[in-house]
């Protein structure tokens, strides 16, 4: 695999109430095509700032960011961002929400419908394609947002704590789905989270960030195959290593499952 995204010596500073705030300081990161990268850290560590900078929403004033050799200056239709709040249009049903990103493409209405139906099927919502957002649970709405993103065939998925507002069981199910989708679709994914278990379950590498100023503290490779077992000894050992990277004692478990 070759380097696809390069973040080189990036710093981001803001002035609030007359004081300078450093959201990112001297950040260096490379990401390979097809990698699943989790940006992990507490609030204020700059992980969302870094994601927005790579996605082109936040201009970089210090340092540089390139994707596939091209400097990032603005958002691109080649990349899609999925937020925590779903971003669905309430007056459109599931089918029409998923078709939204395809409407600017030079494809026929019939082809647009077929593509949308494929991804609705992929996220398990075939029986709900005529429902409107208010008729769906939070987890189902997030699946619609994922289907809409995938329908445009993006090269990169930027995901900003997309499961943060969901209950634990729904979050586990969507983690399973996005892990399977990444495996089958081979997308490059940059995923922001503050959940250690989530990062171990999903990532190829975990980028541990620290606040004040926002820096990359450590990058931890996740040397486990897929699908992953949340109860395995390897999972717990990796999770403990991430806790230790934050200077925290890992939660006590009765014993590892061997």
C-alpha positions as a printed Julia matrix, in Angstrom:
258×3 Matrix{Float64}:
   0.0     0.0     0.0
   1.13    3.57   -0.67
   0.67    6.81    1.21
  -2.64    8.41    0.24
  -3.15   11.24    2.75
  -0.26   13.3     4.1
  -0.56   15.76    6.98
   2.73   17.63    7.38
   3.55   19.91   10.32
  -0.01   21.25   10.61
  -0.91   23.73   13.33
  -4.23   25.51   13.86
  -4.6    28.49   16.18
  -7.63   30.52   17.22
  -8.08   33.71   19.2
 -10.87   33.59   21.77
 -11.56   36.46   24.17
  -8.2    37.96   23.37
  -6.27   34.76   24.08
  -4.65   32.46   21.56
  -5.84   28.87   21.59
  -3.81   26.17   19.85
  -6.2    23.48   18.58
  -3.44   21.59   16.73
   0.32   21.86   17.05
   2.88   20.37   14.65
   0.74   17.43   13.59
   2.27   14.87   11.2
   0.28   11.9     9.9
   0.26    9.65    6.86
  -2.64    7.39    5.87
  -2.6     4.62    3.28
  -5.37    4.03    0.77
  -7.99    1.69    2.22
  -6.93    2.22    5.85
  -9.4     2.64    8.71
  -7.93    5.3    11.03
  -9.49    6.28   14.35
  -8.66    9.67   15.85
  -9.07    9.05   19.58
  -8.94   11.46   22.46
 -10.83   13.59   24.98
 -12.81   16.72   24.15
 -10.56   19.57   23.11
  -7.71   17.45   21.77
  -8.22   18.65   18.18
  -9.46   15.42   16.61
 -12.49   17.05   14.94
 -10.35   20.01   13.91
  -7.91   17.63   12.25
 -10.72   15.75   10.47
 -12.25   19.02    9.21
  -8.87   20.2     7.97
  -8.24   16.98    6.02
 -11.8    17.07    4.64
 -11.2    20.62    3.37
 -13.71   22.41    5.61
 -10.99   24.2     7.58
  -8.23   25.95    5.61
  -4.73   25.16    6.83
  -2.59   28.2     7.57
   0.45   26.41    8.99
   1.75   23.23    7.38
   0.15   21.3     4.52
  -2.32   18.52    3.76
  -2.36   16.52    0.53
  -4.64   13.75   -0.71
  -3.32   11.61   -3.56
  -0.61   14.2    -4.14
  -3.0    17.16   -4.42
  -3.08   19.92   -1.82
  -6.37   20.11    0.08
  -7.89   23.58   -0.33
 -11.64   22.9    -0.13
 -14.12   20.02    0.22
 -14.39   17.64   -2.71
 -17.26   15.52   -4.01
 -14.8    12.62   -3.95
 -14.98   12.64   -0.16
 -18.04   12.46    2.1
 -18.44   13.47    5.75
 -20.92   11.75    8.07
 -21.83   13.67   11.2
 -23.45   12.67   14.48
 -26.72   14.46   13.66
 -27.46   12.36   10.51
 -28.26   15.4     8.3
 -31.32   13.83    6.65
 -33.94   15.95    4.91
 -37.2    15.41    6.85
 -39.47   15.91    3.82
 -37.72   13.15    1.86
 -38.22    9.44    2.42
 -35.3     7.02    2.79
 -35.08    6.36   -0.96
 -35.0    10.06   -1.84
 -32.51   10.9     0.93
 -30.1     8.27   -0.38
 -30.55    9.57   -3.94
 -29.7    13.12   -2.86
 -25.96   12.92   -3.49
 -26.54   11.35   -6.92
 -28.76   14.11   -8.26
 -25.81   16.26   -9.34
 -24.28   13.4   -11.32
 -24.92   12.82  -15.01
 -26.89    9.62  -14.57
 -30.47    8.73  -15.43
 -33.29    8.7   -12.89
 -33.58    4.93  -13.28
 -29.87    4.38  -12.59
 -30.05    6.72   -9.61
 -32.91    4.69   -8.17
 -31.05    1.42   -8.72
 -27.9     2.68   -6.99
 -29.91    3.98   -4.02
 -31.81    0.71   -3.71
 -28.54   -1.23   -3.68
 -27.12    0.73   -0.75
 -30.42    0.76    1.12
 -30.34   -3.02    0.84
 -26.7    -3.02    1.95
 -27.52   -1.27    5.25
 -30.59   -3.46    5.85
 -33.34   -0.92    5.25
 -35.08   -2.33    2.17
 -38.42   -2.57    3.99
 -38.15    1.06    5.15
 -37.23    2.81    1.89
 -40.56    4.68    1.77
 -40.41    5.82    5.4
 -39.51    9.38    6.4
 -36.8    10.19    8.98
 -39.27   10.85   11.82
 -40.55    7.29   11.4
 -37.09    5.78   11.98
 -34.99    5.16   15.08
 -31.7     7.0    15.56
 -29.72    3.96   14.46
 -31.81    3.56   11.32
 -31.38    7.24   10.47
 -27.61    6.86   10.78
 -27.76    3.86    8.44
 -29.57    6.04    5.92
 -26.79    8.61    6.22
 -24.19    5.88    5.63
 -26.11    4.54    2.61
 -26.36    8.08    1.18
 -22.61    8.54    1.6
 -21.71    5.19    0.03
 -24.1     5.72   -2.9
 -21.87    8.5    -4.25
 -18.93    6.05   -4.28
 -16.57    8.35   -2.33
 -12.87    7.67   -2.13
 -12.8     8.68    1.55
 -15.38    8.59    4.35
 -14.88   11.16    7.1
 -16.92   10.18   10.17
 -17.21   12.58   13.13
 -18.42   10.59   16.17
 -21.28    9.18   14.06
 -22.47    6.77   16.76
 -21.93    8.99   19.79
 -25.61    9.76   20.41
 -26.84    6.17   20.09
 -27.54    3.59   22.76
 -24.91    0.91   23.35
 -26.64   -1.95   21.53
 -27.4     0.15   18.45
 -23.84    1.44   18.47
 -22.46   -2.11   18.51
 -24.67   -3.07   15.56
 -23.56   -0.07   13.52
 -19.92   -0.72   14.39
 -20.38   -4.22   12.96
 -21.97   -2.78    9.83
 -19.35   -0.13    9.16
 -16.55   -2.65    9.75
 -18.14   -5.04    7.25
 -18.77   -2.23    4.75
 -15.16   -1.08    4.99
 -14.0    -4.64    4.37
 -16.27   -5.11    1.34
 -16.0    -1.58   -0.13
 -12.28   -1.0     0.61
 -12.88    2.65    1.5
 -10.41    4.87    3.29
 -12.08    5.9     6.55
 -11.07    8.59    9.04
 -13.21    8.13   12.15
 -13.34   10.48   15.16
 -14.23    8.91   18.5
 -13.66    9.25   22.24
 -14.58    5.59   22.83
 -11.53    3.36   23.37
 -13.38    0.08   22.76
 -14.85    1.47   19.54
 -11.41    2.43   18.24
  -9.96   -1.01   19.01
 -12.89   -2.72   17.33
 -12.79   -0.64   14.13
  -9.35    0.74   13.4
  -6.3    -0.47   11.54
  -4.39    2.19   13.49
  -5.43    4.31   16.47
  -4.13    7.88   16.53
  -4.05    8.87   20.21
  -4.39   12.64   20.66
  -3.77   14.85   23.68
  -5.17   18.33   24.4
  -3.75   21.78   25.2
  -2.34   21.95   22.58
  -3.81   19.28   20.31
  -1.06   16.85   19.41
  -0.63   13.3    18.22
   0.69   11.56   21.29
   1.05    8.05   19.9
  -0.05    5.89   16.97
  -1.02    2.34   17.9
  -1.34   -0.33   15.19
  -4.22   -2.77   15.71
  -2.74   -6.12   14.73
  -5.95   -8.11   14.79
  -7.88   -9.68   11.95
 -11.53   -9.1    11.12
 -14.17   -9.73   12.27
 -13.0    -8.91   15.78
 -14.11  -10.49   19.01
 -14.82   -7.96   21.76
 -14.31  -10.71   24.38
 -10.95  -12.01   23.16
  -7.66  -11.77   25.05
  -6.09   -9.86   22.13
  -8.89   -7.27   22.25
  -8.46   -6.69   25.98
  -4.68   -6.46   25.7
  -4.93   -3.87   22.94
  -7.55   -1.92   24.86
  -5.32   -1.93   27.95
  -2.45   -0.57   25.86
  -4.63    2.34   24.71
  -5.68    3.12   28.28
  -2.01    3.15   29.27
  -1.25    5.57   26.41
  -3.58    8.03   28.15
  -1.89    7.37   31.49
  -4.99    5.59   32.79
  -5.43    2.28   34.54
  -7.5    -0.09   32.36
 -10.84   -1.31   33.71
 -10.6    -4.5    35.69
 -11.81   -7.64   33.95
 -12.32  -10.96   35.67
 -10.03  -12.73   33.22
  -9.15  -12.85   29.56
 -11.01  -15.26   27.34
  -8.47  -17.66   25.89
